[in-house]
Amino acid sequence: MVSAVALQQFAPSANIYLTTLIVASIGAGASTMANLHDFHLFTWMLRHHWIGQVRHSRLYRRSSRWFSRRPLLILIVFNIIPIPIDVIRMLAATYRYRLDRFAMANFVGRWLRYAVLAFVTFRLGEGGWVAVVVLLGVAVLLGVGRFAIHLFQRLTANRGCPSQVQSTQEDET
């Protein structure tokens, strides 16, 4: 939708900066409203015993420790990166993150995402949607790549190198 509205023939303005401002602001506002709805819905669902049990899982405890380090920044980044299932909203709700900060992070992250999409689409004209798809693809690949690197580091750190295990055994003897 953002790209379609930002095409020069449909844009709300002939000026690229005004179009970017309008499209990003309206898109971010609408997206923030939808995310607030999800936040409230998930908060309501947590009142049910079987859903509320998620707070007692090891995965939730690890995730909430990670989230507690920089919740605002994490929410902003997750709203910039296009992820099909936004687990971070659910985590923020279970973590009982402040609603005003949640809304602000959603708006800022989505505004940045939509501003880039609108600007690129307007600048490139009819072929702008191709650039938008490429930008979204790059963002997804960066996110997946970062996660893969982190996962690899965690797995190799837990196993240790064979030489480290051998030197530890030699030290004990």
N, CA and C atoms as an extended XYZ file, in Angstrom:
519
Properties=species:S:1:pos:R:3:atomname:S:1:resname:S:1:resid:I:1 pbc="F F F"
N         0.823       -1.201        0.000 N   MET     1
C         0.000        0.000        0.000 CA  MET     1
C         0.864        1.259        0.000 C   MET     1
N         1.909        1.231        0.823 N   VAL     2
C         2.771        2.410        0.922 CA  VAL     2
C         3.359        2.746       -0.439 C   VAL     2
N         3.853        1.736       -1.124 N   SER     3
C         4.448        1.976       -2.438 CA  SER     3
C         3.416        2.442       -3.450 C   SER     3
N         2.232        1.858       -3.402 N   ALA     4
C         1.190        2.249       -4.352 CA  ALA     4
C         0.804        3.714       -4.174 C   ALA     4
N         0.690        4.157       -2.928 N   VAL     5
C         0.299        5.544       -2.653 CA  VAL     5
C         1.441        6.504       -2.970 C   VAL     5
N         2.664        6.029       -2.894 N   ALA     6
C         3.809        6.909       -3.120 CA  ALA     6
C         4.215        7.018       -4.585 C   ALA     6
N         3.588        6.244       -5.454 N   LEU     7
C         3.887        6.401       -6.881 CA  LEU     7
C         3.518        7.817       -7.309 C   LEU     7
N         4.312        8.412       -8.159 N   GLN     8
C         4.134        9.814       -8.524 CA  GLN     8
C         2.735       10.130       -9.049 C   GLN     8
N         2.132        9.226       -9.816 N   GLN     9
C         0.808        9.527      -10.366 CA  GLN     9
C        -0.306        9.445       -9.324 C   GLN     9
N        -0.049        8.805       -8.166 N   PHE    10
C        -1.069        8.697       -7.114 CA  PHE    10
C        -0.684        9.467       -5.853 C   PHE    10
N         0.521        9.978       -5.804 N   ALA    11
C         1.061       10.623       -4.602 CA  ALA    11
C         0.205       11.814       -4.160 C   ALA    11
N         0.152       12.066       -2.857 N   PRO    12
C        -0.633       13.194       -2.349 CA  PRO    12
C        -0.015       14.554       -2.661 C   PRO    12
N         1.219       14.552       -3.152 N   SER    13
C         1.903       15.807       -3.460 CA  SER    13
C         2.882       15.563       -4.605 C   SER    13
N         3.219       16.631       -5.301 N   ALA    14
C         4.227       16.529       -6.361 CA  ALA    14
C         5.639       16.620       -5.785 C   ALA    14
N         5.743       16.960       -4.520 N   ASN    15
C         7.021       17.104       -3.834 CA  ASN    15
C         7.381       15.787       -3.144 C   ASN    15
N         8.582       15.283       -3.386 N   ILE    16
C         9.003       13.998       -2.826 CA  ILE    16
C         9.039       14.015       -1.291 C   ILE    16
N         9.472       15.132       -0.712 N   TYR    17
C         9.598       15.201        0.744 CA  TYR    17
C         8.230       15.283        1.425 C   TYR    17
N         7.322       16.059        0.835 N   LEU    18
C         5.981       16.162        1.398 CA  LEU    18
C         5.232       14.837        1.235 C   LEU    18
N         5.399       14.194        0.102 N   THR    19
C         4.781       12.880       -0.108 CA  THR    19
C         5.313       11.877        0.901 C   THR    19
N         6.618       11.875        1.095 N   THR    20
C         7.230       10.959        2.065 CA  THR    20
C         6.685       11.226        3.460 C   THR    20
N         6.613       12.482        3.851 N   LEU    21
C         6.090       12.846        5.171 CA  LEU    21
C         4.638       12.397        5.347 C   LEU    21
N         3.806       12.678        4.364 N   ILE    22
C         2.382       12.331        4.461 CA  ILE    22
C         2.185       10.816        4.484 C   ILE    22
N         2.784       10.122        3.533 N   VAL    23
C         2.594        8.673        3.424 CA  VAL    23
C         3.155        7.959        4.656 C   VAL    23
N         4.349        8.337        5.083 N   ALA    24
C         4.948        7.683        6.250 CA  ALA    24
C         4.150        7.967        7.518 C   ALA    24
N         3.667        9.180        7.681 N   SER    25
C         2.917        9.537        8.895 CA  SER    25
C         1.576        8.825        8.966 C   SER    25
N         0.834        8.823        7.868 N   ILE    26
C        -0.466        8.135        7.867 CA  ILE    26
C        -0.276        6.625        8.022 C   ILE    26
N         0.693        6.070        7.304 N   GLY    27
C         0.959        4.637        7.408 CA  GLY    27
C         1.405        4.234        8.804 C   GLY    27
N         2.294        5.011        9.396 N   ALA    28
C         2.784        4.700       10.736 CA  ALA    28
C         1.666        4.841       11.770 C   ALA    28
N         0.828        5.849       11.605 N   GLY    29
C        -0.302        6.020       12.527 CA  GLY    29
C        -1.262        4.854       12.452 C   GLY    29
N        -1.618        4.438       11.250 N   ALA    30
C        -2.533        3.303       11.076 CA  ALA    30
C        -1.916        2.006       11.590 C   ALA    30
N        -0.649        1.804       11.307 N   SER    31
C         0.034        0.601       11.761 CA  SER    31
C         0.149        0.571       13.288 C   SER    31
N         0.406        1.718       13.876 N   THR    32
C         0.495        1.799       15.337 CA  THR    32
C        -0.852        1.465       15.972 C   THR    32
N        -1.938        1.956       15.374 N   MET    33
C        -3.274        1.629       15.894 CA  MET    33
C        -3.514        0.114       15.839 C   MET    33
N        -3.127       -0.520       14.744 N   ALA    34
C        -3.297       -1.969       14.625 CA  ALA    34
C        -2.431       -2.706       15.647 C   ALA    34
N        -1.205       -2.230       15.863 N   ASN    35
C        -0.317       -2.869       16.831 CA  ASN    35
C        -0.820       -2.680       18.259 C   ASN    35
N        -1.431       -1.539       18.550 N   LEU    36
C        -2.034       -1.335       19.875 CA  LEU    36
C        -3.196       -2.298       20.081 C   LEU    36
N        -3.945       -2.530       19.029 N   HIS    37
C        -5.032       -3.507       19.104 CA  HIS    37
C        -4.460       -4.880       19.449 C   HIS    37
N        -3.400       -5.298       18.758 N   ASP    38
C        -2.753       -6.584       19.043 CA  ASP    38
C        -2.256       -6.639       20.484 C   ASP    38
N        -1.660       -5.553       20.948 N   PHE    39
C        -1.135       -5.490       22.313 CA  PHE    39
C        -2.263       -5.725       23.325 C   PHE    39
N        -3.380       -5.015       23.142 N   HIS    40
C        -4.510       -5.165       24.061 CA  HIS    40
C        -5.129       -6.556       23.966 C   HIS    40
N        -5.243       -7.078       22.771 N   LEU    41
C        -5.814       -8.403       22.583 CA  LEU    41
C        -4.944       -9.462       23.253 C   LEU    41
N        -3.657       -9.376       23.050 N   PHE    42
C        -2.762      -10.359       23.665 CA  PHE    42
C        -2.743      -10.206       25.180 C   PHE    42
N        -2.803       -8.973       25.683 N   THR    43
C        -2.865       -8.753       27.133 CA  THR    43
C        -4.127       -9.395       27.705 C   THR    43
N        -5.238       -9.251       27.011 N   TRP    44
C        -6.493       -9.860       27.449 CA  TRP    44
C        -6.379      -11.387       27.435 C   TRP    44
N        -5.758      -11.934       26.394 N   MET    45
C        -5.607      -13.383       26.286 CA  MET    45
C        -4.731      -13.945       27.403 C   MET    45
N        -3.782      -13.161       27.887 N   LEU    46
C        -2.894      -13.627       28.954 CA  LEU    46
C        -3.634      -13.879       30.266 C   LEU    46
N        -4.829      -13.335       30.392 N   ARG    47
C        -5.623      -13.568       31.601 CA  ARG    47
C        -6.101      -15.009       31.699 C   ARG    47
N        -6.151      -15.697       30.568 N   HIS    48
C        -6.543      -17.103       30.585 CA  HIS    48
C        -5.355      -17.926       31.058 C   HIS    48
N        -5.610      -18.799       31.986 N   HIS    49
C        -4.550      -19.559       32.643 CA  HIS    49
C        -3.623      -20.268       31.654 C   HIS    49
N        -4.190      -20.931       30.663 N   TRP    50
C        -3.353      -21.732       29.772 CA  TRP    50
C        -2.480      -20.883       28.865 C   TRP    50
N        -2.885      -19.670       28.547 N   ILE    51
C        -2.041      -18.774       27.750 CA  ILE    51
C        -1.034      -18.066       28.658 C   ILE    51
N        -1.477      -17.701       29.858 N   GLY    52
C        -0.599      -17.023       30.810 CA  GLY    52
C         0.584      -17.867       31.252 C   GLY    52
N         0.496      -19.174       31.035 N   GLN    53
C         1.590      -20.074       31.414 CA  GLN    53
C         2.866      -19.806       30.625 C   GLN    53
N         2.739      -19.087       29.517 N   VAL    54
C         3.915      -18.769       28.706 CA  VAL    54
C         4.968      -18.031       29.541 C   VAL    54
N         4.525      -17.287       30.544 N   ARG    55
C         5.475      -16.541       31.386 CA  ARG    55
C         6.366      -17.448       32.226 C   ARG    55
N         6.007      -18.709       32.340 N   HIS    56
C         6.775      -19.641       33.164 CA  HIS    56
C         7.731      -20.512       32.347 C   HIS    56
N         7.816      -20.260       31.063 N   SER    57
C         8.692      -21.076       30.219 CA  SER    57
C        10.116      -20.524       30.226 C   SER    57
N        11.043      -21.399       29.940 N   ARG    58
C        12.448      -21.000       29.874 CA  ARG    58
C        12.673      -20.033       28.718 C   ARG    58
N        12.012      -20.274       27.578 N   LEU    59
C        12.149      -19.396       26.427 CA  LEU    59
C        11.679      -17.984       26.767 C   LEU    59
N        10.573      -17.863       27.491 N   TYR    60
C        10.081      -16.538       27.876 CA  TYR    60
C        11.076      -15.847       28.815 C   TYR    60
N        11.605      -16.567       29.792 N   ARG    61
C        12.566      -15.944       30.722 CA  ARG    61
C        13.799      -15.438       29.984 C   ARG    61
N        14.295      -16.205       29.039 N   ARG    62
C        15.459      -15.771       28.264 CA  ARG    62
C        15.106      -14.573       27.390 C   ARG    62
N        13.955      -14.653       26.753 N   SER    63
C        13.518      -13.561       25.872 CA  SER    63
C        13.292      -12.279       26.656 C   SER    63
N        12.687      -12.384       27.824 N   SER    64
C        12.411      -11.174       28.604 CA  SER    64
C        13.701      -10.557       29.151 C   SER    64
N        14.689      -11.385       29.479 N   ARG    65
C        15.990      -10.821       29.889 CA  ARG    65
C        16.611      -10.050       28.738 C   ARG    65
N        16.547      -10.617       27.528 N   TRP    66
C        17.070       -9.948       26.339 CA  TRP    66
C        16.290       -8.662       26.076 C   TRP    66
N        14.975       -8.734       26.157 N   PHE    67
C        14.109       -7.584       25.893 CA  PHE    67
C        14.346       -6.483       26.928 C   PHE    67
N        14.597       -6.845       28.165 N   SER    68
C        14.746       -5.850       29.234 CA  SER    68
C        15.993       -4.986       29.082 C   SER    68
N        16.952       -5.422       28.291 N   ARG    69
C        18.184       -4.639       28.116 CA  ARG    69
C        17.919       -3.309       27.427 C   ARG    69
N        17.157       -3.329       26.345 N   ARG    70
C        16.844       -2.117       25.573 CA  ARG    70
C        15.498       -2.280       24.879 C   ARG    70
N        14.423       -2.293       25.640 N   PRO    71
C        13.121       -2.577       25.038 CA  PRO    71
C        12.696       -1.571       23.977 C   PRO    71
N        12.933       -0.304       24.199 N   LEU    72
C        12.515        0.710       23.229 CA  LEU    72
C        13.245        0.521       21.902 C   LEU    72
N        14.550        0.365       21.956 N   LEU    73
C        15.349        0.171       20.747 CA  LEU    73
C        14.958       -1.124       20.028 C   LEU    73
N        14.752       -2.187       20.774 N   ILE    74
C        14.366       -3.471       20.183 CA  ILE    74
C        13.029       -3.337       19.463 C   ILE    74
N        12.072       -2.671       20.093 N   LEU    75
C        10.768       -2.475       19.449 CA  LEU    75
C        10.887       -1.629       18.189 C   LEU    75
N        11.683       -0.584       18.236 N   ILE    76
C        11.864        0.264       17.049 CA  ILE    76
C        12.472       -0.552       15.911 C   ILE    76
N        13.523       -1.288       16.189 N   VAL    77
C        14.196       -2.072       15.150 CA  VAL    77
C        13.251       -3.122       14.572 C   VAL    77
N        12.496       -3.809       15.433 N   PHE    78
C        11.577       -4.835       14.938 CA  PHE    78
C        10.426       -4.231       14.136 C   PHE    78
N        10.143       -2.957       14.321 N   ASN    79
C         9.124       -2.305       13.518 CA  ASN    79
C         9.682       -1.777       12.204 C   ASN    79
N        10.980       -1.627       12.109 N   ILE    80
C        11.605       -1.233       10.847 CA  ILE    80
C        11.740       -2.452        9.935 C   ILE    80
N        12.183       -3.548       10.497 N   ILE    81
C        12.420       -4.765        9.724 CA  ILE    81
C        11.085       -5.448        9.441 C   ILE    81
N        10.820       -5.780        8.180 N   PRO    82
C         9.558       -6.463        7.867 CA  PRO    82
C         9.619       -7.939        8.243 C   PRO    82
N         8.912       -8.280        9.293 N   ILE    83
C         8.856       -9.657        9.774 CA  ILE    83
C         7.396      -10.101        9.686 C   ILE    83
N         7.136      -11.252        9.069 N   PRO    84
C         5.737      -11.659        8.896 CA  PRO    84
C         4.989      -11.883       10.216 C   PRO    84
N         5.636      -12.469       11.198 N   ILE    85
C         4.995      -12.696       12.488 CA  ILE    85
C         5.778      -11.892       13.514 C   ILE    85
N         5.130      -10.906       14.072 N   ASP    86
C         5.817       -9.985       14.976 CA  ASP    86
C         5.702      -10.461       16.422 C   ASP    86
N         6.586      -11.364       16.804 N   VAL    87
C         6.588      -11.942       18.140 CA  VAL    87
C         6.944      -10.880       19.186 C   VAL    87
N         7.647       -9.859       18.772 N   ILE    88
C         8.087       -8.836       19.722 CA  ILE    88
C         6.903       -8.110       20.351 C   ILE    88
N         5.793       -7.966       19.628 N   ARG    89
C         4.594       -7.350       20.213 CA  ARG    89
C         4.044       -8.218       21.329 C   ARG    89
N         4.042       -9.522       21.097 N   MET    90
C         3.572      -10.445       22.138 CA  MET    90
C         4.507      -10.408       23.342 C   MET    90
N         5.798      -10.347       23.089 N   LEU    91
C         6.759      -10.278       24.183 CA  LEU    91
C         6.574       -8.995       24.980 C   LEU    91
N         6.363       -7.887       24.307 N   ALA    92
C         6.140       -6.619       25.010 CA  ALA    92
C         4.895       -6.685       25.886 C   ALA    92
N         3.853       -7.336       25.406 N   ALA    93
C         2.624       -7.463       26.190 CA  ALA    93
C         2.843       -8.359       27.410 C   ALA    93
N         3.497       -9.496       27.224 N   THR    94
C         3.736      -10.388       28.361 CA  THR    94
C         4.706       -9.762       29.355 C   THR    94
N         5.600       -8.959       28.867 N   TYR    95
C         6.575       -8.257       29.707 CA  TYR    95
C         5.931       -7.086       30.461 C   TYR    95
N         4.719       -6.736       30.046 N   ARG    96
C         3.973       -5.599       30.607 CA  ARG    96
C         4.713       -4.275       30.370 C   ARG    96
N         5.191       -4.130       29.146 N   TYR    97
C         5.889       -2.908       28.753 CA  TYR    97
C         4.907       -1.748       28.718 C   TYR    97
N         5.379       -0.577       29.071 N   ARG    98
C         4.511        0.611       29.114 CA  ARG    98
C         3.871        0.874       27.754 C   ARG    98
N         2.576        1.113       27.772 N   LEU    99
C         1.811        1.282       26.542 CA  LEU    99
C         2.228        2.527       25.759 C   LEU    99
N         2.521        3.628       26.446 N   ASP   100
C         2.916        4.842       25.731 CA  ASP   100
C         4.251        4.649       25.009 C   ASP   100
N         5.179        3.959       25.636 N   ARG   101
C         6.468        3.698       24.985 CA  ARG   101
C         6.320        2.679       23.856 C   ARG   101
N         5.447        1.712       24.068 N   PHE   102
C         5.154        0.727       23.029 CA  PHE   102
C         4.620        1.434       21.781 C   PHE   102
N         3.663        2.335       21.987 N   ALA   103
C         3.068        3.074       20.865 CA  ALA   103
C         4.113        3.954       20.180 C   ALA   103
N         4.954        4.625       20.971 N   MET   104
C         5.975        5.493       20.393 CA  MET   104
C         6.976        4.679       19.560 C   MET   104
N         7.431        3.545       20.098 N   ALA   105
C         8.387        2.702       19.372 CA  ALA   105
C         7.782        2.187       18.077 C   ALA   105
N         6.518        1.786       18.136 N   ASN   106
C         5.835        1.329       16.927 CA  ASN   106
C         5.767        2.438       15.899 C   ASN   106
N         5.369        3.616       16.322 N   PHE   107
C         5.220        4.725       15.383 CA  PHE   107
C         6.565        5.099       14.762 C   PHE   107
N         7.593        5.236       15.576 N   VAL   108
C         8.910        5.639       15.066 CA  VAL   108
C         9.465        4.590       14.094 C   VAL   108
N         9.409        3.319       14.486 N   GLY   109
C         9.932        2.263       13.620 CA  GLY   109
C         9.191        2.156       12.310 C   GLY   109
N         7.858        2.178       12.386 N   ARG   110
C         7.068        2.083       11.167 CA  ARG   110
C         7.225        3.340       10.322 C   ARG   110
N         7.335        4.499       10.952 N   TRP   111
C         7.517        5.735       10.188 CA  TRP   111
C         8.812        5.671        9.384 C   TRP   111
N         9.878        5.209       10.015 N   LEU   112
C        11.160        5.095        9.313 CA  LEU   112
C        11.054        4.115        8.143 C   LEU   112
N        10.428        2.965        8.381 N   ARG   113
C        10.265        1.980        7.307 CA  ARG   113
C         9.459        2.560        6.157 C   ARG   113
N         8.328        3.149        6.468 N   TYR   114
C         7.454        3.671        5.418 CA  TYR   114
C         8.058        4.885        4.718 C   TYR   114
N         8.841        5.682        5.440 N   ALA   115
C         9.489        6.837        4.812 CA  ALA   115
C        10.487        6.372        3.752 C   ALA   115
N        11.265        5.357        4.068 N   VAL   116
C        12.219        4.824        3.085 CA  VAL   116
C        11.472        4.262        1.883 C   VAL   116
N        10.428        3.483        2.143 N   LEU   117
C         9.660        2.890        1.044 CA  LEU   117
C         9.025        3.967        0.169 C   LEU   117
N         8.418        4.969        0.793 N   ALA   118
C         7.757        6.035        0.031 CA  ALA   118
C         8.769        6.842       -0.768 C   ALA   118
N         9.877        7.196       -0.154 N   PHE   119
C        10.897        7.993       -0.823 CA  PHE   119
C        11.452        7.255       -2.040 C   PHE   119
N        11.823        5.987       -1.842 N   VAL   120
C        12.405        5.205       -2.939 CA  VAL   120
C        11.386        5.014       -4.061 C   VAL   120
N        10.146        4.695       -3.690 N   THR   121
C         9.109        4.495       -4.703 CA  THR   121
C         8.869        5.769       -5.501 C   THR   121
N         8.739        6.900       -4.823 N   PHE   122
C         8.503        8.168       -5.510 CA  PHE   122
C         9.673        8.513       -6.419 C   PHE   122
N        10.875        8.337       -5.904 N   ARG   123
C        12.088        8.695       -6.657 CA  ARG   123
C        12.234        7.849       -7.918 C   ARG   123
N        11.934        6.577       -7.834 N   LEU   124
C        12.153        5.690       -8.975 CA  LEU   124
C        10.946        5.594       -9.902 C   LEU   124
N         9.834        6.174       -9.502 N   GLY   125
C         8.658        6.193      -10.382 CA  GLY   125
C         8.024        4.837      -10.562 C   GLY   125
N         7.609        4.528      -11.800 N   GLU   126
C         6.875        3.290      -12.105 CA  GLU   126
C         7.621        2.035      -11.649 C   GLU   126
N         8.926        2.025      -11.801 N   GLY   127
C         9.708        0.847      -11.408 CA  GLY   127
C        10.060        0.845       -9.932 C   GLY   127
N         9.508        1.775       -9.188 N   GLY   128
C         9.828        1.907       -7.769 CA  GLY   128
C         9.470        0.701       -6.933 C   GLY   128
N         8.414       -0.014       -7.329 N   TRP   129
C         8.008       -1.170       -6.542 CA  TRP   129
C         9.095       -2.246       -6.550 C   TRP   129
N         9.867       -2.342       -7.631 N   VAL   130
C        10.961       -3.312       -7.681 CA  VAL   130
C        12.008       -2.958       -6.626 C   VAL   130
N        12.339       -1.684       -6.528 N   ALA   131
C        13.312       -1.249       -5.529 CA  ALA   131
C        12.796       -1.503       -4.120 C   ALA   131
N        11.516       -1.309       -3.907 N   VAL   132
C        10.931       -1.545       -2.590 CA  VAL   132
C        11.042       -3.016       -2.222 C   VAL   132
N        10.733       -3.897       -3.155 N   VAL   133
C        10.849       -5.331       -2.901 CA  VAL   133
C        12.295       -5.689       -2.584 C   VAL   133
N        13.226       -5.112       -3.322 N   VAL   134
C        14.650       -5.360       -3.066 CA  VAL   134
C        15.035       -4.852       -1.674 C   VAL   134
N        14.589       -3.647       -1.320 N   LEU   135
C        14.884       -3.105        0.015 CA  LEU   135
C        14.326       -3.994        1.120 C   LEU   135
N        13.093       -4.432        0.953 N   LEU   136
C        12.488       -5.322        1.945 CA  LEU   136
C        13.257       -6.639        2.032 C   LEU   136
N        13.646       -7.159        0.881 N   GLY   137
C        14.426       -8.396        0.862 CA  GLY   137
C        15.758       -8.249        1.570 C   GLY   137
N        16.432       -7.140        1.326 N   VAL   138
C        17.710       -6.882        1.998 CA  VAL   138
C        17.505       -6.780        3.511 C   VAL   138
N        16.455       -6.095        3.932 N   ALA   139
C        16.175       -5.963        5.365 CA  ALA   139
C        15.925       -7.328        6.004 C   ALA   139
N        15.158       -8.163        5.327 N   VAL   140
C        14.887       -9.505        5.854 CA  VAL   140
C        16.177      -10.313        5.914 C   VAL   140
N        16.972      -10.254        4.856 N   LEU   141
C        18.237      -11.001        4.845 CA  LEU   141
C        19.180      -10.527        5.948 C   LEU   141
N        19.238       -9.226        6.185 N   LEU   142
C        20.079       -8.709        7.261 CA  LEU   142
C        19.608       -9.222        8.613 C   LEU   142
N        18.306       -9.209        8.822 N   GLY   143
C        17.756       -9.708       10.077 CA  GLY   143
C        18.021      -11.190       10.261 C   GLY   143
N        17.778      -11.979        9.223 N   VAL   144
C        18.008      -13.419        9.290 CA  VAL   144
C        19.501      -13.705        9.452 C   VAL   144
N        20.333      -12.967        8.715 N   GLY   145
C        21.779      -13.154        8.826 CA  GLY   145
C        22.294      -12.854       10.220 C   GLY   145
N        21.809      -11.787       10.795 N   ARG   146
C        22.226      -11.420       12.154 CA  ARG   146
C        21.811      -12.496       13.152 C   ARG   146
N        20.591      -12.998       12.996 N   PHE   147
C        20.110      -14.055       13.876 CA  PHE   147
C        20.948      -15.323       13.704 C   PHE   147
N        21.277      -15.677       12.454 N   ALA   148
C        22.067      -16.874       12.185 CA  ALA   148
C        23.466      -16.758       12.794 C   ALA   148
N        24.068      -15.591       12.684 N   ILE   149
C        25.394      -15.379       13.276 CA  ILE   149
C        25.326      -15.530       14.792 C   ILE   149
N        24.330      -14.919       15.389 N   HIS   150
C        24.165      -15.005       16.843 CA  HIS   150
C        23.940      -16.462       17.272 C   HIS   150
N        23.096      -17.182       16.545 N   LEU   151
C        22.815      -18.581       16.866 CA  LEU   151
C        24.080      -19.418       16.729 C   LEU   151
N        24.855      -19.191       15.665 N   PHE   152
C        26.105      -19.920       15.465 CA  PHE   152
C        27.087      -19.648       16.609 C   PHE   152
N        27.201      -18.386       17.022 N   GLN   153
C        28.093      -18.038       18.124 CA  GLN   153
C        27.667      -18.729       19.415 C   GLN   153
N        26.366      -18.765       19.661 N   ARG   154
C        25.857      -19.425       20.871 CA  ARG   154
C        26.144      -20.919       20.845 C   ARG   154
N        25.925      -21.542       19.694 N   LEU   155
C        26.147      -22.982       19.589 CA  LEU   155
C        27.619      -23.331       19.748 C   LEU   155
N        28.502      -22.565       19.118 N   THR   156
C        29.931      -22.870       19.223 CA  THR   156
C        30.478      -22.516       20.603 C   THR   156
N        29.934      -21.521       21.251 N   ALA   157
C        30.393      -21.155       22.594 CA  ALA   157
C        30.005      -22.222       23.604 C   ALA   157
N        28.861      -22.837       23.434 N   ASN   158
C        28.399      -23.871       24.368 CA  ASN   158
C        29.164      -25.173       24.208 C   ASN   158
N        29.579      -25.482       22.999 N   ARG   159
C        30.279      -26.736       22.755 CA  ARG   159
C        31.755      -26.643       23.102 C   ARG   159
N        32.341      -25.498       22.854 N   GLY   160
C        33.770      -25.331       23.074 CA  GLY   160
C        34.560      -26.038       22.001 C   GLY   160
N        35.752      -25.561       21.761 N   CYS   161
C        36.615      -26.190       20.769 CA  CYS   161
C        37.256      -27.418       21.377 C   CYS   161
N        37.538      -28.443       20.581 N   PRO   162
C        38.185      -29.652       21.098 CA  PRO   162
C        39.509      -29.349       21.781 C   PRO   162
N        40.261      -28.373       21.263 N   SER   163
C        41.545      -28.044       21.878 CA  SER   163
C        41.337      -27.439       23.270 C   SER   163
N        40.255      -26.686       23.449 N   GLN   164
C        39.962      -26.116       24.764 CA  GLN   164
C        39.590      -27.210       25.749 C   GLN   164
N        38.815      -28.196       25.292 N   VAL   165
C        38.407      -29.301       26.157 CA  VAL   165
C        39.631      -30.106       26.549 C   VAL   165
N        40.527      -30.367       25.588 N   GLN   166
C        41.724      -31.142       25.857 CA  GLN   166
C        42.637      -30.408       26.831 C   GLN   166
N        42.850      -29.100       26.651 N   SER   167
C        43.724      -28.354       27.546 CA  SER   167
C        43.129      -28.281       28.945 C   SER   167
N        41.812      -28.252       29.073 N   THR   168
C        41.170      -28.243       30.384 CA  THR   168
C        41.395      -29.567       31.077 C   THR   168
N        41.324      -30.670       30.332 N   GLN   169
C        41.555      -31.990       30.907 CA  GLN   169
C        43.004      -32.128       31.344 C   GLN   169
N        43.944      -31.581       30.564 N   GLU   170
C        45.353      -31.644       30.928 CA  GLU   170
C        45.641      -30.838       32.169 C   GLU   170
N        44.956      -29.688       32.333 N   ASP   171
C        45.154      -28.854       33.514 CA  ASP   171
C        44.694      -29.559       34.780 C   ASP   171
N        43.656      -30.392       34.653 N   GLU   172
C        43.116      -31.081       35.821 CA  GLU   172
C        44.038      -32.209       36.288 C   GLU   172
N        44.884      -32.748       35.389 N   THR   173
C        45.754      -33.870       35.769 CA  THR   173
C        47.040      -33.438       36.345 C   THR   173
